[in-house]
Amino acid sequence: HIISVMRDKALHPSWFATQKAYYDLVTHHTLPVCLPQLKNAPYGAATTDEQKYGKALALLSGADAVTTGGVDELLTELNSGLQASDTNTDGALAWDSAATNILNSGAAQFESVSPNADAVDFASAVGMLPPDFTLATDSGSDNADLITNSGALAPPANSITGATMKYRVQGPDDTGFGAWGVYTDPATDGSADGAYVVEGRWDNGAGNTSPSQAVSFTLDTTDPTIDTLVVSTDDIVNTDDTLSTVAFTGTTTGVEDNQTISYSIGGVAGSATVTGNAFSGTVDLSGVSDATGIAITADVSDAAGNDATQFSATFDKDATAPTVTFTDATYDATSHVLTLTGTNMDTLLESTEGTGTDIKARMDWTKLVWDIDGDDAVTTNHTFAEADIASALVTDAGTTNTTLAITLNTGTGSGYDALEAITEFDALGIGDAGATVSVNDTVDIGAGFARDTALNVATTDAASDLFGADPTVVVFDLTGTGESSSHSGRTFDAGVDYDIYIIVDPTSAAIDFSAGTAWSGAANLGATDTITLVSSDASAIKGPNNGSLNAAAGVAGSAKWNTAGVGSAFILNGNGVATRKVGGATDNSGVDIFSGTGAANFSNISLTFAVMNAAISGIVTSQGLAL
């Protein structure tokens, strides 16, 4: 810029021109300025900028003609103008300390030349340096990001004699700066968390002020939160997980990117990085024992150093697969119950679960197949679905743990209806009340059918061609309310050699078959068949006068189990009607275990007796009967 300065006849510059020249020099000191030389102003030792500002001061002092007071007043006025200019330009005052130093140095050079000694007097004016206050605490992990949970300022290191620091604040409400006032902690105006600009300047109380300095920062006093931390998608760790790298995910609120989550999952400590208020990772849980309610904790701070309340939750770990096996199956069409027998049924249950726990939702029913005729899908099969099932109960949980009773739904569209729709199934009469499966039908189970509470998948449960209730064995239990084997359509086949067991109470005459289902085809029994009368426990069967059973014999119309020299303890006629005698008591109430036409001829059927033992107990349960 080339500035033309007006002068009077004595070559004194005009007041306006000198003010404008000084203002331009101070506010645009990087631009070259050409000014007239001042007589007796040798600045050979001064830098170019020092000479430039010294000349400006000389002009302002009117080359000895301006009073000291006038210079001071002008300097204060120019300072105020500079402040207003900066504020109007960018909303925050940013004083160039380098320019201030050069200006002061130039003043010193000017005053060092006679006759200008003491021509510039700052004693009554505020100095050109603003207060060098700073943010007191840049809290959080990054102490240079100007994000803090305190708006307090550190006082300036410099000072001006007779002056105090005044400040004003522009807060996140974006309504502009407030009024200048005396500083008090914290430097906020009561607005919400957000961006702040604090300006400070010296004020000597006589209307003289220094340039201002601004400090910008973001105030954040709100605690963040960890909202979720979920292990393995559902807080259940099982055999589906790779235990050395179990995944976890979580979400936060009010946590900036790159902040660190510190966690403990089952006692395994680690960290994760937040991005978009979310975090994730993997944790090695191979060393954590199976248990329920395993602790999860997590902590985080936001960029301002505000701590979240510690997150806490729990997860369950069950990474032990059930060891259940299935070895047999029976089906009762009257109750629509498919009973699977085997071992370790308790491994499908938690410790708090028992006989009343319905586990149907855990099982993979697509791996249970009813194979009509046992021909591996030559005839139509039925693959089950959960909708087919009313319940699935381990009925002997806590004792033998060998029985899973599956009750079919019988409503419209149910699994039972689907079975009924299979021609071969209905033709066999399986769907009829009291009927049961064909000797040829089987149940096939694919590996992974059985799952426990944690949905661990069994690898030991595969089985094929069940309904292994031995078709050559028939059991009649006359204790309780009575029951019988449920295979072969409950019909004796002349081509099958049968072992028939009739169970009675050894010391009571009471017999009952009111809830049992009779077998037909008794006329087909012959010389290759055996009927054994069995006590319901290990005691010998008693007869008349409480003598122990010691003989059995049959004739065409009846079979008798006798106490020698006393009489018959049990009589079964050819039509299946039974009589029981113990001591002086007799039960001939009409218990009938055979149905249909045709009587049994016991003259050539082998008759025996026995007490209950492990072998016979196994035979009974293999037929789906409970002792």
VMD Tcl script that draws the C-alpha trace (Angstrom):
set ca {
  {0.00 0.00 0.00}
  {1.12 3.60 -0.59}
  {-0.41 5.94 1.93}
  {-0.50 9.65 1.23}
  {-0.28 11.64 4.46}
  {-1.70 15.16 4.51}
  {0.49 17.91 6.12}
  {0.08 21.54 7.04}
  {2.46 24.28 5.87}
  {4.90 23.33 8.62}
  {4.79 19.79 7.28}
  {2.88 18.53 10.28}
  {0.74 15.58 9.20}
  {-3.02 15.74 9.66}
  {-4.49 13.92 12.72}
  {-6.76 11.72 10.58}
  {-3.94 10.78 8.23}
  {-1.59 9.79 10.98}
  {-4.28 7.75 12.76}
  {-5.09 5.97 9.54}
  {-1.43 5.30 8.80}
  {-0.84 3.89 12.27}
  {-3.96 1.77 12.14}
  {-2.97 0.28 8.82}
  {0.53 -0.35 10.04}
  {-0.63 -2.11 13.18}
  {-3.35 -4.17 11.58}
  {-1.58 -4.94 8.30}
  {2.07 -4.82 9.30}
  {3.04 -7.47 6.77}
  {2.35 -5.12 3.87}
  {5.04 -2.63 2.75}
  {4.40 0.97 3.69}
  {6.11 4.03 2.21}
  {6.19 7.04 4.52}
  {8.16 10.32 4.44}
  {11.40 10.26 6.43}
  {11.57 12.14 9.68}
  {14.42 14.53 10.15}
  {16.92 13.57 12.85}
  {15.65 9.98 12.90}
  {18.70 7.80 12.27}
  {17.53 4.17 12.71}
  {20.54 2.42 11.31}
  {20.59 -0.08 14.12}
  {16.89 -0.82 13.87}
  {15.23 -3.44 11.73}
  {13.00 -2.42 8.86}
  {9.87 -3.19 10.87}
  {11.23 -1.35 13.90}
  {11.97 1.69 11.74}
  {8.48 1.45 10.22}
  {6.70 1.41 13.58}
  {9.05 4.02 15.02}
  {8.21 6.36 12.11}
  {4.53 5.71 12.71}
  {4.91 6.73 16.32}
  {6.82 9.82 15.23}
  {3.99 10.78 12.91}
  {1.47 10.18 15.64}
  {3.44 12.46 17.96}
  {3.42 15.16 15.30}
  {7.21 15.34 15.22}
  {7.46 16.75 18.71}
  {4.28 18.78 18.31}
  {1.85 16.30 19.93}
  {1.66 16.15 23.70}
  {2.45 13.00 25.59}
  {-1.13 12.82 26.77}
  {-2.36 13.06 23.20}
  {-0.15 10.17 22.16}
  {-1.44 8.05 25.05}
  {-5.03 8.83 24.19}
  {-4.41 7.97 20.56}
  {-2.77 4.66 21.44}
  {-5.74 3.68 23.61}
  {-8.16 4.67 20.89}
  {-6.26 2.71 18.29}
  {-6.17 -0.34 20.58}
  {-9.92 -0.18 20.97}
  {-10.36 0.11 17.24}
  {-8.10 -2.86 16.66}
  {-10.14 -4.94 19.09}
  {-13.40 -3.95 17.42}
  {-11.97 -4.75 14.01}
  {-10.89 -8.24 15.03}
  {-14.22 -8.99 16.69}
  {-16.19 -7.88 13.67}
  {-13.98 -9.89 11.37}
  {-13.87 -13.35 12.96}
  {-15.72 -13.19 16.27}
  {-12.65 -13.77 18.40}
  {-9.69 -11.52 19.11}
  {-6.36 -12.97 18.19}
  {-3.59 -10.45 18.96}
  {-0.33 -10.82 17.11}
  {2.24 -10.76 19.89}
  {5.05 -10.47 17.36}
  {3.56 -7.24 16.04}
  {3.26 -5.95 19.60}
  {6.89 -6.69 20.31}
  {7.97 -4.93 17.13}
  {5.78 -1.94 17.95}
  {7.25 -1.62 21.44}
  {10.77 -2.05 20.06}
  {10.08 0.63 17.50}
  {8.86 2.95 20.22}
  {12.09 2.40 22.10}
  {14.12 3.18 19.00}
  {12.10 6.33 18.40}
  {12.61 7.56 21.93}
  {16.34 6.87 21.79}
  {16.84 9.65 19.24}
  {16.98 13.27 20.41}
  {14.74 15.17 20.74}
  {12.18 12.32 21.06}
  {13.18 11.02 24.50}
  {10.10 10.03 26.50}
  {7.87 11.21 23.68}
  {5.79 8.05 24.01}
  {4.56 7.48 27.57}
  {2.67 4.30 28.43}
  {2.40 5.06 32.12}
  {-1.26 6.06 31.89}
  {-2.15 3.70 29.05}
  {-2.57 -0.06 29.15}
  {0.27 -2.00 27.52}
  {-0.11 -3.54 24.12}
  {0.18 -7.21 25.30}
  {-3.13 -8.97 26.14}
  {-3.44 -11.16 29.27}
  {-1.94 -14.59 28.63}
  {-4.58 -16.63 30.46}
  {-5.20 -20.27 29.55}
  {-7.68 -23.09 30.18}
  {-6.89 -24.37 33.68}
  {-7.69 -28.02 33.05}
  {-7.82 -29.77 29.70}
  {-9.29 -32.93 31.26}
  {-9.50 -36.37 29.73}
  {-6.85 -38.60 28.23}
  {-5.81 -35.98 25.64}
  {-4.62 -32.86 27.46}
  {-4.41 -30.82 24.27}
  {-7.82 -31.36 22.67}
  {-9.51 -28.42 24.50}
  {-12.36 -30.72 25.63}
  {-12.85 -30.32 29.36}
  {-15.31 -30.94 32.17}
  {-14.29 -27.64 33.82}
  {-14.52 -24.14 32.35}
  {-12.07 -22.71 34.89}
  {-9.24 -20.55 33.55}
  {-5.65 -20.30 34.73}
  {-4.83 -16.63 35.54}
  {-2.43 -14.79 33.23}
  {1.27 -14.98 33.94}
  {1.81 -11.37 32.85}
  {0.33 -8.36 34.58}
  {-0.22 -4.65 34.04}
  {0.23 -2.31 36.96}
  {-3.05 -0.77 37.91}
  {-5.05 -2.95 35.51}
  {-7.38 -5.90 36.12}
  {-8.41 -8.67 33.79}
  {-11.92 -8.50 32.42}
  {-13.58 -11.26 30.39}
  {-16.65 -12.02 28.37}
  {-18.12 -15.32 27.19}
  {-19.83 -16.61 24.10}
  {-21.54 -19.92 24.93}
  {-23.19 -22.74 23.00}
  {-26.49 -20.88 22.87}
  {-24.82 -18.90 20.05}
  {-26.39 -15.57 21.07}
  {-23.08 -13.71 20.92}
  {-20.75 -12.46 23.61}
  {-21.95 -11.35 26.99}
  {-20.87 -8.19 28.76}
  {-17.32 -7.60 29.97}
  {-16.94 -8.38 33.66}
  {-14.57 -9.43 36.41}
  {-13.51 -13.03 36.04}
  {-14.93 -15.72 38.34}
  {-14.62 -19.52 38.01}
  {-15.80 -21.22 35.92}
  {-15.74 -19.17 32.76}
  {-19.20 -20.18 31.55}
  {-22.40 -18.24 31.32}
  {-24.73 -20.95 32.67}
  {-25.48 -22.43 29.25}
  {-25.52 -26.12 28.49}
  {-22.45 -28.16 27.64}
  {-20.98 -27.16 24.32}
  {-18.51 -24.85 22.61}
  {-17.31 -21.74 24.42}
  {-15.12 -18.73 23.53}
  {-13.77 -16.73 26.45}
  {-12.10 -13.36 25.75}
  {-9.94 -11.57 28.30}
  {-8.28 -8.14 28.33}
  {-6.62 -5.73 30.72}
  {-8.65 -2.76 31.95}
  {-7.12 0.01 34.09}
  {-10.49 1.44 35.06}
  {-9.73 4.75 33.30}
  {-11.18 3.63 29.98}
  {-7.91 2.17 28.79}
  {-7.95 -1.47 27.67}
  {-5.45 -3.83 26.13}
  {-6.01 -6.00 23.10}
  {-7.92 -9.19 23.94}
  {-6.93 -12.81 23.89}
  {-9.43 -15.60 23.25}
  {-9.50 -19.15 24.62}
  {-11.85 -21.61 22.89}
  {-12.86 -24.92 24.44}
  {-15.67 -27.48 24.56}
  {-17.33 -27.95 27.94}
  {-18.61 -31.47 28.67}
  {-19.86 -32.20 32.19}
  {-22.23 -35.03 31.24}
  {-21.24 -38.55 32.25}
  {-21.23 -41.08 29.40}
  {-22.91 -44.48 29.71}
  {-22.18 -48.03 28.63}
  {-25.61 -49.24 27.55}
  {-24.95 -52.85 26.55}
  {-22.23 -55.47 26.53}
  {-23.41 -58.82 25.19}
  {-21.28 -61.95 25.02}
  {-21.88 -64.41 22.18}
  {-25.04 -62.60 20.93}
  {-27.23 -63.88 23.78}
  {-25.01 -63.99 26.89}
  {-24.84 -67.77 26.61}
  {-21.49 -69.35 25.74}
  {-21.80 -72.92 24.51}
  {-20.22 -75.43 22.19}
  {-21.23 -73.35 19.17}
  {-18.60 -70.81 20.25}
  {-14.88 -71.02 19.69}
  {-13.95 -70.61 23.34}
  {-10.61 -68.93 22.65}
  {-12.27 -66.18 20.61}
  {-15.78 -65.62 21.94}
  {-17.25 -62.50 20.35}
  {-18.78 -59.63 22.30}
  {-20.46 -56.38 21.25}
  {-21.58 -53.29 23.10}
  {-23.02 -49.80 22.77}
  {-22.41 -46.51 24.55}
  {-23.93 -43.04 24.81}
  {-21.88 -39.87 24.87}
  {-18.53 -41.55 24.20}
  {-16.34 -40.10 21.48}
  {-14.56 -42.18 18.86}
  {-11.27 -43.78 19.90}
  {-12.09 -43.79 23.61}
  {-11.13 -47.02 25.36}
  {-13.51 -49.47 27.03}
  {-11.89 -51.46 29.84}
  {-13.73 -54.70 30.58}
  {-13.64 -57.83 32.65}
  {-15.58 -60.77 31.22}
  {-15.54 -63.80 33.46}
  {-12.41 -62.41 35.09}
  {-10.63 -62.01 31.75}
  {-9.54 -58.36 31.41}
  {-9.18 -56.50 28.14}
  {-10.00 -53.35 26.23}
  {-11.90 -52.27 23.14}
  {-12.08 -49.05 21.14}
  {-15.30 -47.08 20.71}
  {-16.37 -46.08 17.20}
  {-19.73 -44.49 16.58}
  {-20.83 -45.24 20.16}
  {-20.26 -48.96 19.60}
  {-17.48 -51.41 20.36}
  {-16.71 -55.08 19.81}
  {-14.02 -57.68 20.20}
  {-13.26 -61.24 21.22}
  {-12.31 -62.71 24.56}
  {-10.65 -66.00 25.49}
  {-13.04 -67.87 27.79}
  {-11.42 -71.28 27.45}
  {-10.16 -71.03 31.01}
  {-13.50 -69.98 32.51}
  {-15.44 -72.81 34.14}
  {-19.02 -73.60 33.15}
  {-21.39 -71.67 35.40}
  {-24.41 -69.39 35.42}
  {-24.33 -65.71 36.37}
  {-20.68 -65.12 35.44}
  {-19.80 -61.46 35.99}
  {-19.25 -58.84 33.28}
  {-18.00 -55.33 34.15}
  {-16.91 -52.46 31.91}
  {-15.67 -48.88 32.36}
  {-15.12 -45.91 30.06}
  {-14.43 -42.17 30.22}
  {-15.34 -39.60 27.60}
  {-12.88 -37.18 26.03}
  {-13.56 -34.65 28.81}
  {-12.62 -37.20 31.47}
  {-16.15 -37.84 32.73}
  {-16.41 -41.41 34.01}
  {-19.34 -43.66 33.13}
  {-21.03 -45.57 35.93}
  {-19.50 -49.03 35.82}
  {-21.51 -51.37 33.61}
  {-22.35 -54.73 35.10}
  {-24.13 -57.80 33.73}
  {-23.79 -61.57 33.72}
  {-23.55 -64.38 31.22}
  {-23.82 -68.15 31.36}
  {-21.25 -70.59 30.15}
  {-22.16 -74.17 29.39}
  {-19.70 -75.57 26.91}
  {-20.30 -79.21 27.80}
  {-22.36 -81.10 25.25}
  {-25.08 -83.43 26.56}
  {-24.12 -87.10 26.48}
  {-27.61 -88.48 26.00}
  {-28.10 -91.69 24.00}
  {-31.28 -93.19 22.60}
  {-31.62 -96.94 22.41}
  {-35.33 -97.61 22.11}
  {-38.74 -96.12 21.38}
  {-42.39 -96.94 22.06}
  {-45.59 -95.22 21.02}
  {-48.98 -95.17 22.74}
  {-51.72 -94.05 20.35}
  {-54.20 -93.60 23.19}
  {-52.15 -90.89 24.88}
  {-50.28 -89.91 21.68}
  {-46.97 -90.28 23.53}
  {-43.75 -91.29 21.81}
  {-41.36 -92.49 24.50}
  {-37.63 -92.55 23.81}
  {-35.46 -94.52 26.21}
  {-31.72 -94.47 26.64}
  {-29.16 -92.97 28.98}
  {-28.05 -89.65 30.49}
  {-31.29 -87.78 29.89}
  {-30.36 -85.57 32.84}
  {-27.65 -83.93 30.71}
  {-30.47 -82.20 28.82}
  {-31.47 -80.39 32.02}
  {-30.05 -77.71 34.29}
  {-29.59 -78.49 37.97}
  {-32.79 -76.61 38.83}
  {-34.89 -78.49 36.26}
  {-36.75 -81.75 36.68}
  {-39.59 -83.98 35.56}
  {-41.92 -81.05 34.91}
  {-39.51 -79.11 32.69}
  {-40.73 -78.99 29.11}
  {-37.66 -79.07 26.87}
  {-39.40 -79.18 23.48}
  {-38.06 -75.75 22.49}
  {-34.47 -76.99 22.83}
  {-34.70 -80.00 20.57}
  {-34.05 -80.03 16.83}
  {-37.21 -81.78 15.73}
  {-36.15 -81.91 12.09}
  {-33.81 -84.72 13.14}
  {-36.60 -86.94 14.47}
  {-38.17 -89.09 11.75}
  {-41.00 -91.64 11.95}
  {-40.04 -94.27 9.38}
  {-43.21 -96.07 8.28}
  {-42.48 -99.77 7.74}
  {-38.85 -99.18 8.72}
  {-37.86 -99.08 5.09}
  {-35.83 -95.88 5.12}
  {-38.27 -93.74 3.13}
  {-39.42 -96.30 0.58}
  {-42.85 -95.58 2.01}
  {-43.73 -92.08 3.16}
  {-42.00 -90.94 6.34}
  {-42.89 -88.14 8.72}
  {-40.22 -85.64 9.81}
  {-41.32 -83.80 12.91}
  {-41.40 -80.05 13.64}
  {-41.73 -78.24 16.96}
  {-45.33 -77.39 16.11}
  {-46.08 -81.12 16.15}
  {-45.06 -81.41 19.79}
  {-47.16 -80.63 22.86}
  {-44.39 -81.36 25.35}
  {-41.12 -83.19 25.87}
  {-40.37 -84.30 29.45}
  {-37.63 -86.31 31.10}
  {-40.13 -88.25 33.19}
  {-37.58 -89.96 35.42}
  {-35.26 -86.98 35.91}
  {-33.27 -87.25 39.10}
  {-33.64 -91.02 39.29}
  {-32.73 -93.29 36.37}
  {-32.67 -90.48 33.75}
  {-33.53 -92.93 30.97}
  {-36.88 -91.73 29.58}
  {-37.90 -88.84 27.32}
  {-41.69 -88.73 26.86}
  {-42.79 -86.77 23.77}
  {-46.49 -85.94 23.62}
  {-47.84 -85.08 20.18}
  {-50.24 -82.24 19.52}
  {-53.57 -83.59 18.30}
  {-55.25 -80.44 17.00}
  {-55.93 -79.66 13.34}
  {-52.71 -79.45 11.38}
  {-50.74 -81.08 14.17}
  {-48.01 -83.68 13.92}
  {-50.51 -86.37 14.84}
  {-52.77 -85.30 11.97}
  {-49.78 -85.43 9.67}
  {-49.09 -88.97 10.73}
  {-52.75 -89.85 10.24}
  {-52.55 -88.49 6.70}
  {-49.92 -91.11 5.82}
  {-51.84 -93.96 4.25}
  {-49.61 -96.70 5.62}
  {-49.83 -95.27 9.15}
  {-53.64 -95.17 9.16}
  {-53.96 -98.52 7.41}
  {-51.98 -100.14 10.20}
  {-54.55 -98.83 12.66}
  {-51.87 -96.86 14.53}
  {-54.12 -93.83 14.64}
  {-56.90 -95.72 16.36}
  {-57.41 -95.36 20.09}
  {-55.58 -98.14 21.85}
  {-53.57 -99.07 18.76}
  {-49.82 -98.82 18.47}
  {-47.08 -99.00 15.90}
  {-46.49 -101.78 13.47}
  {-43.70 -104.12 14.34}
  {-42.04 -102.85 11.18}
  {-42.18 -99.12 11.99}
  {-39.05 -97.43 13.31}
  {-37.91 -94.07 14.60}
  {-34.70 -92.56 13.26}
  {-32.78 -89.85 15.16}
  {-30.08 -87.72 13.58}
  {-27.08 -86.54 15.57}
  {-27.77 -83.19 17.19}
  {-31.46 -83.85 17.86}
  {-30.90 -83.38 21.60}
  {-29.78 -80.00 22.97}
  {-29.48 -78.68 26.50}
  {-30.48 -75.32 28.00}
  {-27.40 -73.63 26.57}
  {-28.25 -75.21 23.19}
  {-25.15 -77.36 23.26}
  {-25.67 -80.04 20.65}
  {-25.36 -83.71 21.54}
  {-23.04 -85.79 19.40}
  {-23.96 -89.12 21.00}
  {-27.69 -89.20 20.27}
  {-27.86 -90.57 16.73}
  {-29.97 -93.73 16.47}
  {-31.82 -95.60 13.76}
  {-34.46 -98.25 13.54}
  {-35.84 -97.62 17.02}
  {-39.15 -99.04 18.20}
  {-36.81 -101.76 19.29}
  {-39.39 -102.74 21.84}
  {-38.64 -106.41 21.22}
  {-41.64 -107.72 19.22}
  {-41.09 -111.15 20.74}
  {-41.65 -109.83 24.29}
  {-45.05 -108.97 25.78}
  {-45.49 -107.62 29.30}
  {-48.73 -107.39 31.28}
  {-48.44 -105.37 34.48}
  {-51.38 -106.12 36.81}
  {-50.18 -103.82 39.59}
  {-51.42 -100.24 39.81}
  {-54.09 -99.76 37.17}
  {-52.46 -102.05 34.62}
  {-50.64 -101.64 31.33}
  {-49.22 -103.78 28.54}
  {-46.62 -103.78 25.78}
  {-47.72 -101.57 22.91}
  {-46.08 -103.05 19.82}
  {-47.33 -105.28 17.02}
  {-50.81 -103.83 17.12}
  {-51.19 -105.71 20.44}
  {-51.89 -108.87 18.48}
  {-50.14 -112.20 18.93}
  {-48.67 -113.54 15.70}
  {-48.55 -117.30 15.16}
  {-45.17 -116.89 13.48}
  {-43.51 -115.25 16.48}
  {-42.08 -117.04 19.52}
  {-43.15 -114.97 22.54}
  {-41.78 -114.47 26.01}
  {-44.77 -113.22 28.01}
  {-44.33 -111.67 31.48}
  {-47.27 -111.15 33.87}
  {-46.37 -108.93 36.85}
  {-48.25 -109.23 40.17}
  {-47.79 -108.01 43.73}
  {-46.12 -110.90 45.56}
  {-48.06 -110.49 48.83}
  {-51.43 -109.05 47.73}
  {-54.37 -110.66 46.00}
  {-55.29 -107.36 44.35}
  {-54.85 -107.27 40.59}
  {-55.96 -104.47 38.23}
  {-55.92 -103.99 34.47}
  {-58.54 -101.25 34.25}
  {-56.22 -98.86 32.39}
  {-54.43 -101.54 30.40}
  {-55.03 -102.63 26.82}
  {-55.69 -106.31 26.11}
  {-53.94 -108.31 23.42}
  {-55.79 -110.31 20.80}
  {-54.78 -113.48 18.97}
  {-54.26 -115.61 22.11}
  {-55.20 -118.70 20.06}
  {-51.91 -118.21 18.16}
  {-49.87 -119.00 21.26}
  {-48.31 -122.46 21.34}
  {-45.43 -124.72 22.24}
  {-42.72 -122.22 21.35}
  {-44.10 -119.57 23.69}
  {-43.37 -119.01 27.40}
  {-45.44 -117.27 30.10}
  {-43.61 -116.17 33.27}
  {-45.43 -114.96 36.38}
  {-43.18 -112.30 37.99}
  {-43.31 -110.65 41.41}
  {-43.17 -106.85 41.30}
  {-40.20 -106.89 43.66}
  {-37.57 -109.35 44.82}
  {-39.96 -111.20 47.11}
  {-41.34 -114.65 46.35}
  {-44.93 -114.75 45.15}
  {-47.27 -115.91 47.89}
  {-50.40 -118.00 47.46}
  {-53.10 -119.61 49.65}
  {-52.06 -119.84 53.33}
  {-49.20 -117.43 52.33}
  {-47.14 -120.27 51.00}
  {-44.52 -119.48 48.35}
  {-45.15 -120.31 44.71}
  {-43.30 -123.45 43.67}
  {-44.98 -124.93 40.57}
  {-46.84 -124.09 37.35}
  {-48.88 -126.20 34.93}
  {-51.25 -125.70 32.05}
  {-54.17 -127.49 30.47}
  {-56.25 -126.65 27.42}
  {-58.44 -124.07 29.15}
  {-56.27 -122.65 31.90}
  {-52.79 -122.03 33.28}
  {-52.11 -122.30 37.02}
  {-49.23 -121.19 39.23}
  {-49.46 -123.20 42.45}
  {-48.31 -123.40 46.02}
  {-47.66 -127.12 46.47}
  {-50.27 -128.93 48.54}
  {-52.25 -125.71 49.11}
  {-53.70 -124.40 45.86}
  {-53.30 -121.94 43.00}
  {-51.82 -118.47 43.61}
  {-52.69 -117.30 40.07}
  {-55.02 -118.69 37.41}
  {-55.34 -117.52 33.82}
  {-58.06 -119.02 31.65}
  {-57.91 -119.40 27.89}
  {-59.79 -116.12 27.34}
  {-57.30 -114.12 29.45}
  {-59.40 -113.77 32.63}
  {-57.17 -113.80 35.71}
  {-57.72 -114.80 39.35}
  {-55.28 -114.07 42.18}
  {-55.21 -115.73 45.65}
  {-53.05 -114.81 48.67}
  {-53.73 -116.19 52.12}
  {-57.46 -116.17 52.52}
  {-58.02 -113.37 49.98}
  {-59.11 -113.82 46.36}
  {-59.42 -111.29 43.51}
  {-61.58 -112.65 40.68}
  {-63.01 -109.25 39.70}
  {-62.74 -109.97 36.01}
  {-59.25 -108.82 34.98}
  {-58.97 -109.79 31.30}
  {-55.69 -109.48 29.40}
  {-56.82 -111.11 26.15}
  {-59.38 -109.80 23.69}
  {-61.13 -111.00 20.57}
  {-62.16 -114.52 19.67}
  {-60.10 -117.65 20.12}
  {-58.79 -118.97 23.41}
  {-55.30 -119.89 24.37}
  {-54.45 -123.55 24.78}
  {-52.05 -123.72 27.69}
  {-51.45 -127.46 27.50}
  {-48.32 -127.05 25.43}
  {-47.21 -123.51 26.52}
  {-44.22 -123.33 28.83}
  {-45.17 -121.80 32.22}
  {-42.58 -120.45 34.71}
  {-42.33 -117.98 37.59}
  {-39.64 -115.59 38.87}
  {-38.94 -112.69 41.18}
  {-38.11 -109.24 39.76}
  {-34.44 -108.83 38.96}
  {-32.27 -106.50 36.88}
  {-32.69 -108.54 33.70}
  {-36.47 -108.64 33.89}
  {-36.59 -104.98 34.94}
  {-34.66 -104.08 31.80}
  {-37.06 -106.12 29.69}
  {-40.04 -104.32 31.22}
  {-38.64 -100.82 30.69}
  {-37.55 -101.72 27.15}
  {-41.24 -102.27 26.44}
  {-41.98 -98.73 27.57}
  {-43.54 -99.78 30.84}
  {-42.64 -98.07 34.11}
  {-42.01 -100.14 37.20}
}
mol new
graphics top color blue
foreach p $ca { graphics top sphere $p radius 0.5 }
foreach p [lrange $ca 0 end-1] q [lrange $ca 1 end] { graphics top cylinder $p $q radius 0.2 }
display resetview
